[in-house]
Amino acid sequence: MAVARLKFLSKDEEDRVHELSVKVLETIGVKVHSPSVLKMLAQAGAEVNTKTEIVKMDETLVRDVLKKAPKSFTIASRDAKHDIKLPATTWPYASLGGLVSWIEEYGTKKRREATKKDLATITRLADGLHSVDAIWPLVTVRDVPPHSGFVNELWISFQNTVKPIHGSAGSGTVGIPDAKVQIELGALVAGGMDQLKKRPTFTVLSCIIAPLYFEKGSVEAQCEYARAGVPVISMSMSIGGATSPVTVAGTIVNSNAENLASLIITQTAAPGAPQIYSAEATLMDPRTGGIGYRGSETPMIFAALGQMAARYGLPKMTGVLGIELRRAGSPVHFGIASAVLMSTLNGTDLCSGLGDLDSDNGCSMEELVVDATVWEDFRQYMREFEISEKEAALDVMKTVGHGNTFVSHPHTLANFRRQIHNRDKLADLIYSDGSPDNVLGAAHDVVVRTLKEHEVPALDGDIQKRGNEIVKAYDKNPPK
């Protein structure tokens, strides 16, 4: 089947990236700030310096873990029809952005910190939007104890969607205690620890601190999740010129090396554990010093890393969504829209960012609707098309004849909807009008209607009660 794809590296260049990445691991190594993980890696054959916490890993170890890592698996949902089966075959599965610090209210344009109620409402809205495949908790909730934020966000998400929970922020610096509570909640919803391994109900983000550094709490939690069968997203966020070399090649190699190192850690902790190769690597925005999501180099870096993940046969998350405007509903520059589209054309299986504003600092429910509508349009570029004699319709050509029209032929009517994407009214308004007030007004109508009409099946009463007890106990007893 014909599917549009953006590629950047030749086969020889893929080989070179791999060779250079292995050279990084063998000669520079990674820093792992965890005695228990250092001991585990030493026993697996890595060269470990316990004083400097530097771990060097050779090509043999890389090859070994690539054999062990699963090449396909499912991120389960409460309703099996929403299961995410990796790898994707056409467009990537899309989720919300994650853990922004404020929400912008419709009408007043007021920005404020988000609450548990906000996250519940956003999650119910996303559950009702067709082009949202998975729920990444969009906001950081501020009305819970700081240590239990991730736990509360996961539990709120479970209660307000039947779709997979993708990209829970994990445990960050909180570490193993937090991971255990999230695993307990995941197992509760899945139907037990064995079922969680068979059908993991959520994935977890485990960011490497670029360049080449694994923080204690996060890496120890990563091992805990791996042993429980929860898929780990090994996200590298290398920023060329800041946390990786300023060159495109240096940023690609740094990110690839970080993903390989993370995979070694996961597979050493739990051989065969599911992991998603991931990168949001860019060059630095020279005007702000921040991450350049919309830089012209970004789609090329994503494409290169998507190719490396495909070379290794690993499920991948090497593309981002979300226009990330300063204000919800603002007109979108052609270059920004192009960068968003190109960033998802590299064959990535997963992408996130719907609903984000201001470079992941904030969000808006109306912007979530706008982004989801634009994504519905964008993903049509990645449909499968069969190239065959039947699809070429030579018999129809012969019947219609030279210089005539196909409009009235039955073949056109029979295949019209299958072949030609018809934009909905909101998409037409976004593209033709551009007025923020009109676009946001229409999007707000969708928000109100969806929240009024869409119902999310409730969790079983006993599961709900037990989950509430688990979260309440953790709220009251922070890890020591």
Protein Blocks (a to p, Z undefined) as FASTA:
>chain_A
ZZddddfbdfklmmmmmmmmmmmmmmnopaddbfklmmmmmmnopacdfknopacddfkl
mmmmmmmpcfbdcdddfblklpccdddfkbccddddehiabdcdehjlpacdddfklmmm
mmmmmmmpmklmbdcdfbacfkbcfklmmmmmmmmmmmmccbdcehiebjmjnommlmmm
mmmmmmmmnopaklmmmmccbdcddddddehiacfklmmmmmmmmmnopacddddfbdeh
ilgcfbfklmmmmmmmmmmmmmmmmmmmmghiacddddddddddfknopacfkbmklmmm
mmmmmmmmmmnopacddbdehjkiabghiacdfklmmmmmmmmmnopabdchehiaehhl
accfklmmmmmmmmmmmmmmmcccdddfklnommmmmmnoghiafklpmklmmmmmmmmc
cddfklmmmmmnopaklmmmmmmmmmmmmmmmpccddddfklmmmmmmmmmmmmmmccZZ
